[in-house]
């Protein structure tokens, strides 16, 4: 049970990082 919770948190944090990286990439490309 705990492993499932930790796995979900890890996937959520990875998704947030991907969203942030995608946002930074798109915003930087918009500046150009």
mmCIF entry with sequence, helices, sheets and N, C-alpha, C, O atoms, coordinates in Angstrom:
data_MODEL
# 
_entry.id   MODEL 
# 
_entity.id                         1 
_entity.type                       polymer 
_entity.pdbx_number_of_molecules   1 
# 
_entity_poly.entity_id                      1 
_entity_poly.type                           'polypeptide(L)' 
_entity_poly.nstd_linkage                   no 
_entity_poly.nstd_monomer                   no 
_entity_poly.pdbx_seq_one_letter_code       
;(UNK)(UNK)(UNK)(UNK)(UNK)(UNK)(UNK)(UNK)(UNK)(UNK)(UNK)(UNK)(UNK)(UNK)(UNK)(UNK)
(UNK)(UNK)(UNK)(UNK)(UNK)(UNK)(UNK)(UNK)(UNK)(UNK)(UNK)(UNK)(UNK)(UNK)(UNK)(UNK)
;
_entity_poly.pdbx_seq_one_letter_code_can   XXXXXXXXXXXXXXXXXXXXXXXXXXXXXXXX 
_entity_poly.pdbx_strand_id                 A 
# 
loop_
_entity_poly_seq.entity_id 
_entity_poly_seq.num 
_entity_poly_seq.mon_id 
_entity_poly_seq.hetero 
1 1  UNK n 
1 2  UNK n 
1 3  UNK n 
1 4  UNK n 
1 5  UNK n 
1 6  UNK n 
1 7  UNK n 
1 8  UNK n 
1 9  UNK n 
1 10 UNK n 
1 11 UNK n 
1 12 UNK n 
1 13 UNK n 
1 14 UNK n 
1 15 UNK n 
1 16 UNK n 
1 17 UNK n 
1 18 UNK n 
1 19 UNK n 
1 20 UNK n 
1 21 UNK n 
1 22 UNK n 
1 23 UNK n 
1 24 UNK n 
1 25 UNK n 
1 26 UNK n 
1 27 UNK n 
1 28 UNK n 
1 29 UNK n 
1 30 UNK n 
1 31 UNK n 
1 32 UNK n 
# 
_struct_asym.id          A 
_struct_asym.entity_id   1 
# 
_struct_conf.conf_type_id            HELX_P 
_struct_conf.id                      HELX_P1 
_struct_conf.pdbx_PDB_helix_id       AA1 
_struct_conf.beg_label_comp_id       UNK 
_struct_conf.beg_label_asym_id       A 
_struct_conf.beg_label_seq_id        2 
_struct_conf.pdbx_beg_PDB_ins_code   ? 
_struct_conf.end_label_comp_id       UNK 
_struct_conf.end_label_asym_id       A 
_struct_conf.end_label_seq_id        31 
_struct_conf.pdbx_end_PDB_ins_code   ? 
_struct_conf.beg_auth_comp_id        UNK 
_struct_conf.beg_auth_asym_id        A 
_struct_conf.beg_auth_seq_id         2 
_struct_conf.end_auth_comp_id        UNK 
_struct_conf.end_auth_asym_id        A 
_struct_conf.end_auth_seq_id         31 
_struct_conf.pdbx_PDB_helix_class    1 
_struct_conf.details                 ? 
_struct_conf.pdbx_PDB_helix_length   30 
# 
_struct_conf_type.id          HELX_P 
_struct_conf_type.criteria    ? 
_struct_conf_type.reference   ? 
# 
loop_
_atom_site.group_PDB 
_atom_site.id 
_atom_site.type_symbol 
_atom_site.label_atom_id 
_atom_site.label_alt_id 
_atom_site.label_comp_id 
_atom_site.label_asym_id 
_atom_site.label_entity_id 
_atom_site.label_seq_id 
_atom_site.pdbx_PDB_ins_code 
_atom_site.Cartn_x 
_atom_site.Cartn_y 
_atom_site.Cartn_z 
_atom_site.occupancy 
_atom_site.B_iso_or_equiv 
_atom_site.pdbx_formal_charge 
_atom_site.auth_seq_id 
_atom_site.auth_comp_id 
_atom_site.auth_asym_id 
_atom_site.auth_atom_id 
_atom_site.pdbx_PDB_model_num 
ATOM 1   N N  . UNK A 1 1  ? 0.846  -1.198 0.000   1.00 0.00 ? 1  UNK A N  1 
ATOM 2   C CA . UNK A 1 1  ? 0.000  0.000  0.000   1.00 0.00 ? 1  UNK A CA 1 
ATOM 3   C C  . UNK A 1 1  ? 0.881  1.248  0.000   1.00 0.00 ? 1  UNK A C  1 
ATOM 4   O O  . UNK A 1 1  ? 0.653  2.180  -0.771  1.00 0.00 ? 1  UNK A O  1 
ATOM 5   N N  . UNK A 1 2  ? 1.882  1.255  0.866   1.00 0.00 ? 2  UNK A N  1 
ATOM 6   C CA . UNK A 1 2  ? 2.760  2.423  0.933   1.00 0.00 ? 2  UNK A CA 1 
ATOM 7   C C  . UNK A 1 2  ? 3.531  2.599  -0.371  1.00 0.00 ? 2  UNK A C  1 
ATOM 8   O O  . UNK A 1 2  ? 3.777  3.718  -0.820  1.00 0.00 ? 2  UNK A O  1 
ATOM 9   N N  . UNK A 1 3  ? 3.910  1.462  -0.972  1.00 0.00 ? 3  UNK A N  1 
ATOM 10  C CA . UNK A 1 3  ? 4.666  1.534  -2.230  1.00 0.00 ? 3  UNK A CA 1 
ATOM 11  C C  . UNK A 1 3  ? 3.816  2.192  -3.312  1.00 0.00 ? 3  UNK A C  1 
ATOM 12  O O  . UNK A 1 3  ? 4.327  2.965  -4.122  1.00 0.00 ? 3  UNK A O  1 
ATOM 13  N N  . UNK A 1 4  ? 2.527  1.887  -3.326  1.00 0.00 ? 4  UNK A N  1 
ATOM 14  C CA . UNK A 1 4  ? 1.641  2.472  -4.333  1.00 0.00 ? 4  UNK A CA 1 
ATOM 15  C C  . UNK A 1 4  ? 1.554  3.982  -4.132  1.00 0.00 ? 4  UNK A C  1 
ATOM 16  O O  . UNK A 1 4  ? 1.564  4.745  -5.099  1.00 0.00 ? 4  UNK A O  1 
ATOM 17  N N  . UNK A 1 5  ? 1.470  4.409  -2.873  1.00 0.00 ? 5  UNK A N  1 
ATOM 18  C CA . UNK A 1 5  ? 1.373  5.848  -2.584  1.00 0.00 ? 5  UNK A CA 1 
ATOM 19  C C  . UNK A 1 5  ? 2.650  6.554  -3.011  1.00 0.00 ? 5  UNK A C  1 
ATOM 20  O O  . UNK A 1 5  ? 2.599  7.610  -3.642  1.00 0.00 ? 5  UNK A O  1 
ATOM 21  N N  . UNK A 1 6  ? 3.792  5.973  -2.668  1.00 0.00 ? 6  UNK A N  1 
ATOM 22  C CA . UNK A 1 6  ? 5.079  6.580  -3.031  1.00 0.00 ? 6  UNK A CA 1 
ATOM 23  C C  . UNK A 1 6  ? 5.221  6.629  -4.544  1.00 0.00 ? 6  UNK A C  1 
ATOM 24  O O  . UNK A 1 6  ? 5.683  7.626  -5.098  1.00 0.00 ? 6  UNK A O  1 
ATOM 25  N N  . UNK A 1 7  ? 4.822  5.548  -5.212  1.00 0.00 ? 7  UNK A N  1 
ATOM 26  C CA . UNK A 1 7  ? 4.917  5.501  -6.671  1.00 0.00 ? 7  UNK A CA 1 
ATOM 27  C C  . UNK A 1 7  ? 4.042  6.582  -7.291  1.00 0.00 ? 7  UNK A C  1 
ATOM 28  O O  . UNK A 1 7  ? 4.440  7.222  -8.264  1.00 0.00 ? 7  UNK A O  1 
ATOM 29  N N  . UNK A 1 8  ? 2.860  6.787  -6.736  1.00 0.00 ? 8  UNK A N  1 
ATOM 30  C CA . UNK A 1 8  ? 1.958  7.815  -7.260  1.00 0.00 ? 8  UNK A CA 1 
ATOM 31  C C  . UNK A 1 8  ? 2.566  9.199  -7.057  1.00 0.00 ? 8  UNK A C  1 
ATOM 32  O O  . UNK A 1 8  ? 2.468  10.054 -7.937  1.00 0.00 ? 8  UNK A O  1 
ATOM 33  N N  . UNK A 1 9  ? 3.191  9.421  -5.906  1.00 0.00 ? 9  UNK A N  1 
ATOM 34  C CA . UNK A 1 9  ? 3.815  10.720 -5.644  1.00 0.00 ? 9  UNK A CA 1 
ATOM 35  C C  . UNK A 1 9  ? 4.968  10.961 -6.606  1.00 0.00 ? 9  UNK A C  1 
ATOM 36  O O  . UNK A 1 9  ? 5.143  12.072 -7.105  1.00 0.00 ? 9  UNK A O  1 
ATOM 37  N N  . UNK A 1 10 ? 5.753  9.926  -6.866  1.00 0.00 ? 10 UNK A N  1 
ATOM 38  C CA . UNK A 1 10 ? 6.888  10.063 -7.785  1.00 0.00 ? 10 UNK A CA 1 
ATOM 39  C C  . UNK A 1 10 ? 6.391  10.382 -9.190  1.00 0.00 ? 10 UNK A C  1 
ATOM 40  O O  . UNK A 1 10 ? 6.939  11.258 -9.860  1.00 0.00 ? 10 UNK A O  1 
ATOM 41  N N  . UNK A 1 11 ? 5.358  9.677  -9.637  1.00 0.00 ? 11 UNK A N  1 
ATOM 42  C CA . UNK A 1 11 ? 4.817  9.930  -10.973 1.00 0.00 ? 11 UNK A CA 1 
ATOM 43  C C  . UNK A 1 11 ? 4.241  11.339 -11.046 1.00 0.00 ? 11 UNK A C  1 
ATOM 44  O O  . UNK A 1 11 ? 4.367  12.010 -12.070 1.00 0.00 ? 11 UNK A O  1 
ATOM 45  N N  . UNK A 1 12 ? 3.609  11.789 -9.965  1.00 0.00 ? 12 UNK A N  1 
ATOM 46  C CA . UNK A 1 12 ? 3.017  13.125 -9.951  1.00 0.00 ? 12 UNK A CA 1 
ATOM 47  C C  . UNK A 1 12 ? 4.107  14.181 -10.032 1.00 0.00 ? 12 UNK A C  1 
ATOM 48  O O  . UNK A 1 12 ? 3.980  15.147 -10.783 1.00 0.00 ? 12 UNK A O  1 
ATOM 49  N N  . UNK A 1 13 ? 5.183  14.006 -9.262  1.00 0.00 ? 13 UNK A N  1 
ATOM 50  C CA . UNK A 1 13 ? 6.273  14.979 -9.270  1.00 0.00 ? 13 UNK A CA 1 
ATOM 51  C C  . UNK A 1 13 ? 6.951  14.993 -10.636 1.00 0.00 ? 13 UNK A C  1 
ATOM 52  O O  . UNK A 1 13 ? 7.350  16.052 -11.122 1.00 0.00 ? 13 UNK A O  1 
ATOM 53  N N  . UNK A 1 14 ? 7.083  13.821 -11.256 1.00 0.00 ? 14 UNK A N  1 
ATOM 54  C CA . UNK A 1 14 ? 7.696  13.757 -12.587 1.00 0.00 ? 14 UNK A CA 1 
ATOM 55  C C  . UNK A 1 14 ? 6.809  14.472 -13.597 1.00 0.00 ? 14 UNK A C  1 
ATOM 56  O O  . UNK A 1 14 ? 7.308  15.167 -14.482 1.00 0.00 ? 14 UNK A O  1 
ATOM 57  N N  . UNK A 1 15 ? 5.507  14.306 -13.471 1.00 0.00 ? 15 UNK A N  1 
ATOM 58  C CA . UNK A 1 15 ? 4.579  14.972 -14.383 1.00 0.00 ? 15 UNK A CA 1 
ATOM 59  C C  . UNK A 1 15 ? 4.679  16.485 -14.215 1.00 0.00 ? 15 UNK A C  1 
ATOM 60  O O  . UNK A 1 15 ? 4.641  17.224 -15.198 1.00 0.00 ? 15 UNK A O  1 
ATOM 61  N N  . UNK A 1 16 ? 4.805  16.947 -12.967 1.00 0.00 ? 16 UNK A N  1 
ATOM 62  C CA . UNK A 1 16 ? 4.940  18.381 -12.718 1.00 0.00 ? 16 UNK A CA 1 
ATOM 63  C C  . UNK A 1 16 ? 6.224  18.904 -13.342 1.00 0.00 ? 16 UNK A C  1 
ATOM 64  O O  . UNK A 1 16 ? 6.228  19.980 -13.941 1.00 0.00 ? 16 UNK A O  1 
ATOM 65  N N  . UNK A 1 17 ? 7.325  18.147 -13.207 1.00 0.00 ? 17 UNK A N  1 
ATOM 66  C CA . UNK A 1 17 ? 8.600  18.576 -13.790 1.00 0.00 ? 17 UNK A CA 1 
ATOM 67  C C  . UNK A 1 17 ? 8.491  18.655 -15.302 1.00 0.00 ? 17 UNK A C  1 
ATOM 68  O O  . UNK A 1 17 ? 9.013  19.581 -15.922 1.00 0.00 ? 17 UNK A O  1 
ATOM 69  N N  . UNK A 1 18 ? 7.802  17.670 -15.902 1.00 0.00 ? 18 UNK A N  1 
ATOM 70  C CA . UNK A 1 18 ? 7.638  17.666 -17.361 1.00 0.00 ? 18 UNK A CA 1 
ATOM 71  C C  . UNK A 1 18 ? 6.805  18.874 -17.785 1.00 0.00 ? 18 UNK A C  1 
ATOM 72  O O  . UNK A 1 18 ? 7.107  19.512 -18.793 1.00 0.00 ? 18 UNK A O  1 
ATOM 73  N N  . UNK A 1 19 ? 5.761  19.189 -17.023 1.00 0.00 ? 19 UNK A N  1 
ATOM 74  C CA . UNK A 1 19 ? 4.928  20.350 -17.351 1.00 0.00 ? 19 UNK A CA 1 
ATOM 75  C C  . UNK A 1 19 ? 5.755  21.625 -17.271 1.00 0.00 ? 19 UNK A C  1 
ATOM 76  O O  . UNK A 1 19 ? 5.665  22.484 -18.149 1.00 0.00 ? 19 UNK A O  1 
ATOM 77  N N  . UNK A 1 20 ? 6.565  21.750 -16.213 1.00 0.00 ? 20 UNK A N  1 
ATOM 78  C CA . UNK A 1 20 ? 7.386  22.948 -16.035 1.00 0.00 ? 20 UNK A CA 1 
ATOM 79  C C  . UNK A 1 20 ? 8.412  23.054 -17.157 1.00 0.00 ? 20 UNK A C  1 
ATOM 80  O O  . UNK A 1 20 ? 8.605  24.130 -17.723 1.00 0.00 ? 20 UNK A O  1 
ATOM 81  N N  . UNK A 1 21 ? 9.073  21.937 -17.481 1.00 0.00 ? 21 UNK A N  1 
ATOM 82  C CA . UNK A 1 21 ? 10.070 21.951 -18.554 1.00 0.00 ? 21 UNK A CA 1 
ATOM 83  C C  . UNK A 1 21 ? 9.410  22.301 -19.882 1.00 0.00 ? 21 UNK A C  1 
ATOM 84  O O  . UNK A 1 21 ? 9.972  23.060 -20.671 1.00 0.00 ? 21 UNK A O  1 
ATOM 85  N N  . UNK A 1 22 ? 8.227  21.756 -20.135 1.00 0.00 ? 22 UNK A N  1 
ATOM 86  C CA . UNK A 1 22 ? 7.514  22.038 -21.381 1.00 0.00 ? 22 UNK A CA 1 
ATOM 87  C C  . UNK A 1 22 ? 7.113  23.510 -21.432 1.00 0.00 ? 22 UNK A C  1 
ATOM 88  O O  . UNK A 1 22 ? 7.214  24.151 -22.478 1.00 0.00 ? 22 UNK A O  1 
ATOM 89  N N  . UNK A 1 23 ? 6.656  24.042 -20.295 1.00 0.00 ? 23 UNK A N  1 
ATOM 90  C CA . UNK A 1 23 ? 6.251  25.450 -20.240 1.00 0.00 ? 23 UNK A CA 1 
ATOM 91  C C  . UNK A 1 23 ? 7.452  26.357 -20.479 1.00 0.00 ? 23 UNK A C  1 
ATOM 92  O O  . UNK A 1 23 ? 7.357  27.331 -21.225 1.00 0.00 ? 23 UNK A O  1 
ATOM 93  N N  . UNK A 1 24 ? 8.588  26.041 -19.844 1.00 0.00 ? 24 UNK A N  1 
ATOM 94  C CA . UNK A 1 24 ? 9.793  26.852 -20.037 1.00 0.00 ? 24 UNK A CA 1 
ATOM 95  C C  . UNK A 1 24 ? 10.261 26.769 -21.483 1.00 0.00 ? 24 UNK A C  1 
ATOM 96  O O  . UNK A 1 24 ? 10.681 27.771 -22.061 1.00 0.00 ? 24 UNK A O  1 
ATOM 97  N N  . UNK A 1 25 ? 10.189 25.581 -22.068 1.00 0.00 ? 25 UNK A N  1 
ATOM 98  C CA . UNK A 1 25 ? 10.635 25.395 -23.448 1.00 0.00 ? 25 UNK A CA 1 
ATOM 99  C C  . UNK A 1 25 ? 9.745  26.193 -24.404 1.00 0.00 ? 25 UNK A C  1 
ATOM 100 O O  . UNK A 1 25 ? 10.245 26.858 -25.311 1.00 0.00 ? 25 UNK A O  1 
ATOM 101 N N  . UNK A 1 26 ? 8.437  26.126 -24.200 1.00 0.00 ? 26 UNK A N  1 
ATOM 102 C CA . UNK A 1 26 ? 7.519  26.841 -25.090 1.00 0.00 ? 26 UNK A CA 1 
ATOM 103 C C  . UNK A 1 26 ? 7.641  28.345 -24.879 1.00 0.00 ? 26 UNK A C  1 
ATOM 104 O O  . UNK A 1 26 ? 7.605  29.102 -25.849 1.00 0.00 ? 26 UNK A O  1 
ATOM 105 N N  . UNK A 1 27 ? 7.783  28.796 -23.636 1.00 0.00 ? 27 UNK A N  1 
ATOM 106 C CA . UNK A 1 27 ? 7.885  30.232 -23.370 1.00 0.00 ? 27 UNK A CA 1 
ATOM 107 C C  . UNK A 1 27 ? 9.179  30.786 -23.959 1.00 0.00 ? 27 UNK A C  1 
ATOM 108 O O  . UNK A 1 27 ? 9.189  31.894 -24.494 1.00 0.00 ? 27 UNK A O  1 
ATOM 109 N N  . UNK A 1 28 ? 10.269 30.024 -23.866 1.00 0.00 ? 28 UNK A N  1 
ATOM 110 C CA . UNK A 1 28 ? 11.549 30.483 -24.418 1.00 0.00 ? 28 UNK A CA 1 
ATOM 111 C C  . UNK A 1 28 ? 11.467 30.536 -25.938 1.00 0.00 ? 28 UNK A C  1 
ATOM 112 O O  . UNK A 1 28 ? 12.045 31.429 -26.558 1.00 0.00 ? 28 UNK A O  1 
ATOM 113 N N  . UNK A 1 29 ? 10.753 29.587 -26.546 1.00 0.00 ? 29 UNK A N  1 
ATOM 114 C CA . UNK A 1 29 ? 10.615 29.576 -28.002 1.00 0.00 ? 29 UNK A CA 1 
ATOM 115 C C  . UNK A 1 29 ? 9.708  30.727 -28.438 1.00 0.00 ? 29 UNK A C  1 
ATOM 116 O O  . UNK A 1 29 ? 9.883  31.283 -29.522 1.00 0.00 ? 29 UNK A O  1 
ATOM 117 N N  . UNK A 1 30 ? 8.742  31.083 -27.594 1.00 0.00 ? 30 UNK A N  1 
ATOM 118 C CA . UNK A 1 30 ? 7.866  32.199 -27.932 1.00 0.00 ? 30 UNK A CA 1 
ATOM 119 C C  . UNK A 1 30 ? 8.654  33.507 -27.945 1.00 0.00 ? 30 UNK A C  1 
ATOM 120 O O  . UNK A 1 30 ? 8.388  34.388 -28.763 1.00 0.00 ? 30 UNK A O  1 
ATOM 121 N N  . UNK A 1 31 ? 9.631  33.632 -27.028 1.00 0.00 ? 31 UNK A N  1 
ATOM 122 C CA . UNK A 1 31 ? 10.444 34.849 -26.975 1.00 0.00 ? 31 UNK A CA 1 
ATOM 123 C C  . UNK A 1 31 ? 11.226 35.005 -28.271 1.00 0.00 ? 31 UNK A C  1 
ATOM 124 O O  . UNK A 1 31 ? 11.432 36.121 -28.748 1.00 0.00 ? 31 UNK A O  1 
ATOM 125 N N  . UNK A 1 32 ? 11.660 33.890 -28.837 1.00 0.00 ? 32 UNK A N  1 
ATOM 126 C CA . UNK A 1 32 ? 12.421 33.942 -30.084 1.00 0.00 ? 32 UNK A CA 1 
ATOM 127 C C  . UNK A 1 32 ? 11.447 34.201 -31.236 1.00 0.00 ? 32 UNK A C  1 
ATOM 128 O O  . UNK A 1 32 ? 11.866 34.285 -32.391 1.00 0.00 ? 32 UNK A O  1 
# 
